[in-house]
Amino acid sequence: MSENHEMAEFHWMMDMVQTVDVGIVVLDKDFVVKVWNGFMESHSGLLPTQVQNKSLFELFPDINSQWLRRKTRPVFELGTRAFMTWEQRPFLFRFPNYRPITGCEDFMYQNITISPLASATGQINTICMMIYDVTDVAENKKSFETLQVKLHALEERFKP
């Protein structure tokens, strides 16, 4: 493969990482930010140059560092993926809901996948966090549950 072809391939892959509608954050074992894509920039208001080579916990002090370290330990040590759903924890990054008119929530609900990133030698020194905005799903489920409670109350009220 030619060097020009490899460079072109690298550029379109980087463009894809920057424009995909999913947050992508790459962290090393010390939780230092290595990659911060456009989704993260857009929702946090922080440029990649402002976060790269800085501690995630210093940038976002409201993240429970003990919990995240525990959650990512198997990813680093065993090379397995880890998952966090909005039902377990509504968000990792407290981003505002970017649909304040149509949405009822103050913040973005998130599902997160944490994947190991192996080096050329097979060592796992970095992980990739993919952050999905699931605010619509959370709003819909919460509305449905509220309706179920109201329906149950009505049924109880009109029981013979």
Backbone as JSON Lines, residues from 0, in Angstrom:
{"i":0,"aa":"M","n":[0.85,-1.17,0.0],"ca":[0.0,0.0,0.0],"c":[0.9,1.24,0.0]}
{"i":1,"aa":"S","n":[0.54,2.22,-0.8],"ca":[1.38,3.41,-0.9],"c":[1.21,4.3,0.32]}
{"i":2,"aa":"E","n":[2.24,5.1,0.57],"ca":[2.2,6.02,1.72],"c":[1.09,7.05,1.55]}
{"i":3,"aa":"N","n":[0.85,7.51,0.31],"ca":[-0.23,8.48,0.06],"c":[-1.6,7.88,0.37]}
{"i":4,"aa":"H","n":[-1.78,6.62,-0.01],"ca":[-3.05,5.94,0.25],"c":[-3.26,5.78,1.76]}
{"i":5,"aa":"E","n":[-2.2,5.41,2.48],"ca":[-2.3,5.25,3.93],"c":[-2.62,6.58,4.61]}
{"i":6,"aa":"M","n":[-2.01,7.68,4.12],"ca":[-2.3,8.99,4.7],"c":[-3.74,9.4,4.43]}
{"i":7,"aa":"A","n":[-4.22,9.15,3.22],"ca":[-5.61,9.48,2.87],"c":[-6.56,8.69,3.76]}
{"i":8,"aa":"E","n":[-6.26,7.4,3.96],"ca":[-7.08,6.55,4.81],"c":[-7.09,7.06,6.25]}
{"i":9,"aa":"F","n":[-5.93,7.46,6.74],"ca":[-5.82,8.01,8.09],"c":[-6.67,9.27,8.23]}
{"i":10,"aa":"H","n":[-6.63,10.13,7.24],"ca":[-7.39,11.38,7.3],"c":[-8.89,11.15,7.3]}
{"i":11,"aa":"W","n":[-9.39,10.23,6.45],"ca":[-10.84,10.01,6.48],"c":[-11.28,9.3,7.74]}
{"i":12,"aa":"M","n":[-10.4,8.46,8.32],"ca":[-10.76,7.84,9.59],"c":[-10.81,8.89,10.71]}
{"i":13,"aa":"M","n":[-9.87,9.8,10.73],"ca":[-9.88,10.87,11.73],"c":[-11.1,11.77,11.55]}
{"i":14,"aa":"D","n":[-11.46,12.04,10.32],"ca":[-12.65,12.85,10.05],"c":[-13.9,12.14,10.57]}
{"i":15,"aa":"M","n":[-13.95,10.84,10.38],"ca":[-15.09,10.05,10.86],"c":[-15.16,10.12,12.39]}
{"i":16,"aa":"V","n":[-14.04,9.95,13.07],"ca":[-14.0,10.01,14.55],"c":[-14.47,11.38,15.04]}
{"i":17,"aa":"Q","n":[-14.1,12.43,14.32],"ca":[-14.46,13.78,14.75],"c":[-15.93,14.11,14.51]}
{"i":18,"aa":"T","n":[-16.54,13.52,13.48],"ca":[-17.9,13.94,13.1],"c":[-19.0,12.95,13.5]}
{"i":19,"aa":"V","n":[-18.65,11.78,13.98],"ca":[-19.66,10.79,14.37],"c":[-20.48,11.35,15.53]}
{"i":20,"aa":"D","n":[-21.77,11.0,15.59],"ca":[-22.66,11.54,16.62],"c":[-22.6,10.69,17.89]}
{"i":21,"aa":"V","n":[-21.39,10.4,18.3],"ca":[-21.1,9.63,19.51],"c":[-19.86,10.26,20.13]}
{"i":22,"aa":"G","n":[-19.85,10.39,21.44],"ca":[-18.66,10.91,22.1],"c":[-17.58,9.86,22.11]}
{"i":23,"aa":"I","n":[-16.36,10.26,21.76],"ca":[-15.22,9.35,21.81],"c":[-14.13,10.01,22.65]}
{"i":24,"aa":"V","n":[-13.75,9.3,23.71],"ca":[-12.69,9.77,24.6],"c":[-11.73,8.61,24.8]}
{"i":25,"aa":"V","n":[-10.46,8.86,24.52],"ca":[-9.42,7.86,24.77],"c":[-8.64,8.31,25.99]}
{"i":26,"aa":"L","n":[-8.48,7.38,26.95],"ca":[-7.79,7.66,28.2],"c":[-6.66,6.66,28.41]}
{"i":27,"aa":"D","n":[-5.58,7.13,29.03],"ca":[-4.53,6.19,29.42],"c":[-4.82,5.66,30.82]}
{"i":28,"aa":"K","n":[-3.91,4.85,31.35],"ca":[-4.14,4.21,32.66],"c":[-4.23,5.22,33.8]}
{"i":29,"aa":"D","n":[-3.7,6.41,33.6],"ca":[-3.78,7.45,34.63],"c":[-4.99,8.36,34.41]}
{"i":30,"aa":"F","n":[-5.85,7.98,33.47],"ca":[-7.06,8.73,33.12],"c":[-6.72,10.12,32.57]}
{"i":31,"aa":"V","n":[-5.64,10.14,31.8],"ca":[-5.24,11.34,31.07],"c":[-5.87,11.25,29.68]}
{"i":32,"aa":"V","n":[-6.5,12.34,29.25],"ca":[-7.21,12.38,27.98],"c":[-6.21,12.4,26.82]}
{"i":33,"aa":"K","n":[-6.4,11.47,25.89],"ca":[-5.55,11.39,24.69],"c":[-6.32,11.8,23.44]}
{"i":34,"aa":"V","n":[-7.61,11.46,23.38],"ca":[-8.46,11.83,22.24],"c":[-9.77,12.37,22.78]}
{"i":35,"aa":"W","n":[-10.26,13.43,22.14],"ca":[-11.5,14.12,22.52],"c":[-12.14,14.54,21.21]}
{"i":36,"aa":"N","n":[-13.23,13.89,20.82],"ca":[-13.77,14.15,19.49],"c":[-14.76,15.32,19.47]}
{"i":37,"aa":"G","n":[-15.29,15.6,18.28],"ca":[-16.19,16.73,18.07],"c":[-17.45,16.69,18.91]}
{"i":38,"aa":"F","n":[-18.02,15.51,19.11],"ca":[-19.21,15.36,19.96],"c":[-18.9,15.86,21.36]}
{"i":39,"aa":"M","n":[-17.77,15.43,21.91],"ca":[-17.37,15.84,23.26],"c":[-17.1,17.34,23.31]}
{"i":40,"aa":"E","n":[-16.46,17.85,22.29],"ca":[-16.19,19.28,22.22],"c":[-17.5,20.07,22.2]}
{"i":41,"aa":"S","n":[-18.41,19.64,21.37],"ca":[-19.68,20.33,21.21],"c":[-20.5,20.35,22.51]}
{"i":42,"aa":"H","n":[-20.54,19.23,23.21],"ca":[-21.39,19.13,24.4],"c":[-20.72,19.63,25.68]}
{"i":43,"aa":"S","n":[-19.4,19.61,25.72],"ca":[-18.7,20.09,26.93],"c":[-18.28,21.54,26.82]}
{"i":44,"aa":"G","n":[-18.14,22.02,25.57],"ca":[-17.62,23.37,25.38],"c":[-16.11,23.44,25.51]}
{"i":45,"aa":"L","n":[-15.45,22.28,25.61],"ca":[-14.0,22.23,25.76],"c":[-13.35,21.73,24.47]}
{"i":46,"aa":"L","n":[-12.39,22.46,23.98],"ca":[-11.66,22.07,22.78],"c":[-10.71,20.92,23.09]}
{"i":47,"aa":"P","n":[-10.38,20.11,22.08],"ca":[-9.4,19.03,22.31],"c":[-8.09,19.56,22.89]}
{"i":48,"aa":"T","n":[-7.66,20.73,22.44],"ca":[-6.4,21.3,22.96],"c":[-6.52,21.67,24.44]}
{"i":49,"aa":"Q","n":[-7.72,21.88,24.93],"ca":[-7.92,22.22,26.34],"c":[-7.94,20.99,27.24]}
{"i":50,"aa":"V","n":[-8.2,19.82,26.67],"ca":[-8.34,18.62,27.49],"c":[-7.22,17.6,27.28]}
{"i":51,"aa":"Q","n":[-6.6,17.6,26.11],"ca":[-5.57,16.6,25.83],"c":[-4.42,16.72,26.82]}
{"i":52,"aa":"N","n":[-3.97,15.55,27.28],"ca":[-2.88,15.42,28.24],"c":[-3.2,16.01,29.61]}
{"i":53,"aa":"K","n":[-4.51,16.06,29.91],"ca":[-4.95,16.5,31.24],"c":[-5.77,15.38,31.88]}
{"i":54,"aa":"S","n":[-5.79,15.37,33.18],"ca":[-6.54,14.36,33.93],"c":[-8.04,14.57,33.76]}
{"i":55,"aa":"L","n":[-8.73,13.5,33.44],"ca":[-10.19,13.54,33.3],"c":[-10.82,14.02,34.61]}
{"i":56,"aa":"F","n":[-10.26,13.59,35.73],"ca":[-10.84,13.93,37.03],"c":[-10.59,15.38,37.42]}
{"i":57,"aa":"E","n":[-9.54,15.98,36.9],"ca":[-9.32,17.41,37.12],"c":[-10.25,18.23,36.22]}
{"i":58,"aa":"L","n":[-10.47,17.75,35.01],"ca":[-11.36,18.44,34.08],"c":[-12.82,18.34,34.52]}
{"i":59,"aa":"F","n":[-13.19,17.18,35.07],"ca":[-14.57,16.92,35.49],"c":[-14.56,16.39,36.92]}
{"i":60,"aa":"P","n":[-14.4,17.29,37.9],"ca":[-14.28,16.86,39.29],"c":[-15.53,16.17,39.84]}
{"i":61,"aa":"D","n":[-16.68,16.32,39.16],"ca":[-17.89,15.66,39.65],"c":[-17.96,14.19,39.27]}
{"i":62,"aa":"I","n":[-17.03,13.7,38.44],"ca":[-16.98,12.28,38.12],"c":[-16.41,11.55,39.34]}
{"i":63,"aa":"N","n":[-17.08,10.5,39.76],"ca":[-16.64,9.7,40.89],"c":[-15.44,8.85,40.43]}
{"i":64,"aa":"S","n":[-14.24,9.29,40.8],"ca":[-13.02,8.64,40.3],"c":[-12.9,7.2,40.8]}
{"i":65,"aa":"Q","n":[-13.27,6.93,42.05],"ca":[-13.2,5.55,42.56],"c":[-14.11,4.63,41.77]}
{"i":66,"aa":"W","n":[-15.32,5.1,41.5],"ca":[-16.28,4.29,40.75],"c":[-15.76,4.01,39.34]}
{"i":67,"aa":"L","n":[-15.26,5.05,38.65],"ca":[-14.79,4.87,37.27],"c":[-13.54,3.98,37.23]}
{"i":68,"aa":"R","n":[-12.66,4.13,38.18],"ca":[-11.46,3.26,38.23],"c":[-11.88,1.8,38.42]}
{"i":69,"aa":"R","n":[-12.84,1.57,39.29],"ca":[-13.35,0.21,39.53],"c":[-14.01,-0.34,38.26]}
{"i":70,"aa":"K","n":[-14.78,0.5,37.59],"ca":[-15.5,0.09,36.37],"c":[-14.53,-0.25,35.24]}
{"i":71,"aa":"T","n":[-13.41,0.47,35.16],"ca":[-12.47,0.27,34.05],"c":[-11.37,-0.75,34.35]}
{"i":72,"aa":"R","n":[-11.23,-1.17,35.6],"ca":[-10.17,-2.12,35.95],"c":[-10.2,-3.38,35.07]}
{"i":73,"aa":"P","n":[-11.37,-4.04,34.89],"ca":[-11.37,-5.23,34.03],"c":[-11.04,-4.92,32.56]}
{"i":74,"aa":"V","n":[-11.35,-3.71,32.14],"ca":[-11.04,-3.33,30.76],"c":[-9.52,-3.31,30.58]}
{"i":75,"aa":"F","n":[-8.82,-2.68,31.5],"ca":[-7.36,-2.62,31.44],"c":[-6.71,-3.98,31.71]}
{"i":76,"aa":"E","n":[-7.19,-4.71,32.72],"ca":[-6.53,-5.94,33.15],"c":[-6.9,-7.17,32.33]}
{"i":77,"aa":"L","n":[-8.16,-7.27,31.92],"ca":[-8.63,-8.46,31.22],"c":[-8.89,-8.25,29.74]}
{"i":78,"aa":"G","n":[-8.91,-6.99,29.33],"ca":[-9.19,-6.7,27.93],"c":[-10.65,-6.89,27.56]}
{"i":79,"aa":"T","n":[-11.54,-6.82,28.55],"ca":[-12.97,-6.98,28.28],"c":[-13.63,-5.61,28.23]}
{"i":80,"aa":"R","n":[-14.75,-5.54,27.57],"ca":[-15.51,-4.29,27.5],"c":[-16.35,-4.13,28.77]}
{"i":81,"aa":"A","n":[-16.67,-2.88,29.06],"ca":[-17.56,-2.57,30.18],"c":[-18.65,-1.64,29.66]}
{"i":82,"aa":"F","n":[-19.78,-1.69,30.33],"ca":[-20.93,-0.91,29.89],"c":[-21.55,-0.16,31.05]}
{"i":83,"aa":"M","n":[-22.1,0.99,30.76],"ca":[-22.85,1.77,31.74],"c":[-24.11,2.24,31.04]}
{"i":84,"aa":"T","n":[-25.26,1.97,31.64],"ca":[-26.51,2.43,31.04],"c":[-27.09,3.55,31.88]}
{"i":85,"aa":"W","n":[-27.94,4.33,31.26],"ca":[-28.54,5.47,31.95],"c":[-29.39,5.02,33.13]}
{"i":86,"aa":"E","n":[-29.92,3.78,33.08],"ca":[-30.71,3.29,34.22],"c":[-29.82,3.06,35.45]}
{"i":87,"aa":"Q","n":[-28.58,2.67,35.23],"ca":[-27.64,2.46,36.34],"c":[-27.14,3.79,36.89]}
{"i":88,"aa":"R","n":[-26.8,4.68,35.99],"ca":[-26.24,5.98,36.33],"c":[-26.64,6.89,35.17]}
{"i":89,"aa":"P","n":[-27.44,7.92,35.42],"ca":[-27.98,8.72,34.31],"c":[-26.93,9.31,33.36]}
{"i":90,"aa":"F","n":[-25.76,9.66,33.9],"ca":[-24.73,10.25,33.06],"c":[-23.37,10.11,33.74]}
{"i":91,"aa":"L","n":[-22.33,10.17,32.93],"ca":[-20.97,10.27,33.44],"c":[-20.52,11.72,33.33]}
{"i":92,"aa":"F","n":[-20.79,12.3,32.17],"ca":[-20.49,13.71,31.92],"c":[-21.79,14.49,32.05]}
{"i":93,"aa":"R","n":[-21.82,15.46,32.94],"ca":[-23.05,16.23,33.14],"c":[-23.14,17.29,32.03]}
{"i":94,"aa":"F","n":[-23.63,16.85,30.87],"ca":[-23.83,17.74,29.75],"c":[-25.28,18.22,29.76]}
{"i":95,"aa":"P","n":[-25.51,19.48,29.42],"ca":[-26.89,19.95,29.35],"c":[-27.64,19.27,28.2]}
{"i":96,"aa":"N","n":[-28.94,19.15,28.36],"ca":[-29.78,18.64,27.28],"c":[-29.77,19.7,26.19]}
{"i":97,"aa":"Y","n":[-29.37,19.33,25.0],"ca":[-29.26,20.31,23.93],"c":[-30.56,20.5,23.16]}
{"i":98,"aa":"R","n":[-31.64,19.92,23.66],"ca":[-32.97,20.14,23.09],"c":[-33.9,20.68,24.17]}
{"i":99,"aa":"P","n":[-33.6,21.87,24.7],"ca":[-34.38,22.37,25.84],"c":[-35.84,22.66,25.53]}
{"i":100,"aa":"I","n":[-36.19,22.9,24.27],"ca":[-37.58,23.21,23.93],"c":[-38.4,21.94,23.81]}
{"i":101,"aa":"T","n":[-37.86,20.94,23.1],"ca":[-38.63,19.71,22.89],"c":[-38.39,18.69,24.0]}
{"i":102,"aa":"G","n":[-37.29,18.83,24.73],"ca":[-36.97,17.88,25.79],"c":[-37.38,18.4,27.15]}
{"i":103,"aa":"C","n":[-37.63,17.47,28.06],"ca":[-38.06,17.83,29.42],"c":[-36.92,17.73,30.42]}
{"i":104,"aa":"E","n":[-35.82,17.15,30.03],"ca":[-34.72,16.9,30.96],"c":[-33.71,18.04,30.94]}
{"i":105,"aa":"D","n":[-33.07,18.25,32.08],"ca":[-32.06,19.3,32.19],"c":[-30.7,18.86,31.66]}
{"i":106,"aa":"F","n":[-30.44,17.54,31.67],"ca":[-29.14,17.04,31.27],"c":[-29.29,15.89,30.29]}
{"i":107,"aa":"M","n":[-28.19,15.53,29.65],"ca":[-28.15,14.44,28.68],"c":[-27.99,13.1,29.4]}
{"i":108,"aa":"Y","n":[-28.93,12.2,29.17],"ca":[-28.8,10.83,29.65],"c":[-27.82,10.11,28.72]}
{"i":109,"aa":"Q","n":[-26.99,9.23,29.28],"ca":[-25.93,8.6,28.49],"c":[-25.83,7.11,28.74]}
{"i":110,"aa":"N","n":[-25.6,6.37,27.66],"ca":[-25.12,4.99,27.73],"c":[-23.67,5.07,27.32]}
{"i":111,"aa":"I","n":[-22.83,4.27,27.98],"ca":[-21.39,4.34,27.7],"c":[-20.84,2.94,27.52]}
{"i":112,"aa":"T","n":[-20.01,2.78,26.49],"ca":[-19.26,1.55,26.26],"c":[-17.79,1.88,26.45]}
{"i":113,"aa":"I","n":[-17.11,1.07,27.24],"ca":[-15.68,1.27,27.48],"c":[-14.95,0.06,26.88]}
{"i":114,"aa":"S","n":[-14.08,0.32,25.92],"ca":[-13.38,-0.75,25.21],"c":[-11.88,-0.64,25.4]}
{"i":115,"aa":"P","n":[-11.2,-1.8,25.48],"ca":[-9.74,-1.77,25.56],"c":[-9.14,-1.43,24.2]}
{"i":116,"aa":"L","n":[-8.02,-0.74,24.22],"ca":[-7.28,-0.45,23.0],"c":[-5.88,-1.04,23.16]}
{"i":117,"aa":"A","n":[-5.64,-2.13,22.46],"ca":[-4.35,-2.82,22.58],"c":[-3.3,-2.14,21.71]}
{"i":118,"aa":"S","n":[-2.09,-2.08,22.23],"ca":[-0.96,-1.53,21.47],"c":[-0.48,-2.6,20.48]}
{"i":119,"aa":"A","n":[0.52,-2.26,19.71],"ca":[1.08,-3.21,18.74],"c":[1.66,-4.44,19.45]}
{"i":120,"aa":"T","n":[2.04,-4.29,20.72],"ca":[2.59,-5.41,21.48],"c":[1.52,-6.19,22.25]}
{"i":121,"aa":"G","n":[0.28,-5.74,22.14],"ca":[-0.82,-6.42,22.82],"c":[-1.11,-5.88,24.21]}
{"i":122,"aa":"Q","n":[-0.32,-4.93,24.67],"ca":[-0.54,-4.32,25.98],"c":[-1.75,-3.38,25.91]}
{"i":123,"aa":"I","n":[-2.51,-3.34,26.98],"ca":[-3.65,-2.43,27.04],"c":[-3.29,-1.29,27.98]}
{"i":124,"aa":"N","n":[-2.86,-0.2,27.37],"ca":[-2.48,0.99,28.12],"c":[-3.47,2.12,27.95]}
{"i":125,"aa":"T","n":[-4.42,1.93,27.03],"ca":[-5.44,2.95,26.79],"c":[-6.8,2.28,26.63]}
{"i":126,"aa":"I","n":[-7.83,3.07,26.93],"ca":[-9.21,2.62,26.74],"c":[-9.95,3.68,25.95]}
{"i":127,"aa":"C","n":[-11.0,3.25,25.3],"ca":[-11.86,4.16,24.55],"c":[-13.24,4.15,25.17]}
{"i":128,"aa":"M","n":[-13.72,5.33,25.53],"ca":[-15.08,5.47,26.03],"c":[-15.94,6.03,24.9]}
{"i":129,"aa":"M","n":[-17.04,5.35,24.61],"ca":[-17.99,5.83,23.62],"c":[-19.25,6.25,24.37]}
{"i":130,"aa":"I","n":[-19.62,7.51,24.22],"ca":[-20.73,8.09,24.96],"c":[-21.89,8.3,24.0]}
{"i":131,"aa":"Y","n":[-23.02,7.67,24.29],"ca":[-24.2,7.76,23.45],"c":[-25.26,8.61,24.14]}
{"i":132,"aa":"D","n":[-25.83,9.54,23.41],"ca":[-26.93,10.36,23.94],"c":[-28.21,9.55,23.82]}
{"i":133,"aa":"V","n":[-28.78,9.17,24.97],"ca":[-30.02,8.39,24.99],"c":[-31.12,9.16,25.73]}
{"i":134,"aa":"T","n":[-31.03,10.48,25.69],"ca":[-32.0,11.31,26.4],"c":[-33.42,11.03,25.92]}
{"i":135,"aa":"D","n":[-33.62,10.9,24.61],"ca":[-34.96,10.61,24.09],"c":[-35.51,9.3,24.64]}
{"i":136,"aa":"V","n":[-34.68,8.28,24.69],"ca":[-35.1,6.98,25.22],"c":[-35.48,7.11,26.68]}
{"i":137,"aa":"A","n":[-34.64,7.8,27.45],"ca":[-34.91,7.97,28.89],"c":[-36.2,8.75,29.12]}
{"i":138,"aa":"E","n":[-36.37,9.84,28.37],"ca":[-37.59,10.64,28.51],"c":[-38.82,9.81,28.21]}
{"i":139,"aa":"N","n":[-38.77,9.05,27.12],"ca":[-39.91,8.23,26.73],"c":[-40.23,7.16,27.78]}
{"i":140,"aa":"K","n":[-39.19,6.51,28.29],"ca":[-39.43,5.47,29.3],"c":[-39.99,6.08,30.58]}
{"i":141,"aa":"K","n":[-39.45,7.21,31.0],"ca":[-39.94,7.86,32.21],"c":[-41.4,8.32,32.03]}
{"i":142,"aa":"S","n":[-41.74,8.84,30.86],"ca":[-43.12,9.26,30.59],"c":[-44.05,8.06,30.6]}
{"i":143,"aa":"F","n":[-43.62,6.96,30.0],"ca":[-44.42,5.75,29.97],"c":[-44.67,5.23,31.38]}
{"i":144,"aa":"E","n":[-43.62,5.23,32.21],"ca":[-43.78,4.76,33.59],"c":[-44.72,5.66,34.38]}
{"i":145,"aa":"T","n":[-44.65,6.97,34.15],"ca":[-45.56,7.91,34.82],"c":[-47.0,7.62,34.4]}
{"i":146,"aa":"L","n":[-47.23,7.38,33.11],"ca":[-48.57,7.05,32.62],"c":[-49.08,5.74,33.23]}
{"i":147,"aa":"Q","n":[-48.19,4.78,33.36],"ca":[-48.6,3.51,33.96],"c":[-49.07,3.71,35.39]}
{"i":148,"aa":"V","n":[-48.35,4.52,36.16],"ca":[-48.72,4.79,37.55],"c":[-50.09,5.48,37.59]}
{"i":149,"aa":"K","n":[-50.29,6.47,36.72],"ca":[-51.57,7.19,36.68],"c":[-52.71,6.26,36.29]}
{"i":150,"aa":"L","n":[-52.47,5.4,35.31],"ca":[-53.48,4.45,34.88],"c":[-53.83,3.49,36.01]}
{"i":151,"aa":"H","n":[-52.82,3.01,36.71],"ca":[-53.06,2.11,37.84],"c":[-53.89,2.8,38.93]}
{"i":152,"aa":"A","n":[-53.57,4.06,39.2],"ca":[-54.33,4.82,40.21],"c":[-55.78,4.98,39.78]}
{"i":153,"aa":"L","n":[-56.0,5.26,38.5],"ca":[-57.38,5.37,37.99],"c":[-58.13,4.06,38.09]}
{"i":154,"aa":"E","n":[-57.45,2.97,37.75],"ca":[-58.08,1.65,37.84],"c":[-58.48,1.36,39.28]}
{"i":155,"aa":"E","n":[-57.6,1.67,40.22],"ca":[-57.89,1.43,41.62],"c":[-59.08,2.31,42.09]}
{"i":156,"aa":"R","n":[-59.12,3.49,41.6],"ca":[-60.18,4.46,42.01],"c":[-61.56,4.0,41.55]}
{"i":157,"aa":"F","n":[-61.61,3.39,40.36],"ca":[-62.9,3.0,39.79],"c":[-63.2,1.51,39.9]}
{"i":158,"aa":"K","n":[-62.49,0.82,40.77],"ca":[-62.78,-0.61,40.98],"c":[-64.13,-0.74,41.67]}
{"i":159,"aa":"P","n":[-64.91,-1.71,41.24],"ca":[-66.23,-1.91,41.87],"c":[-66.14,-2.38,43.31]}
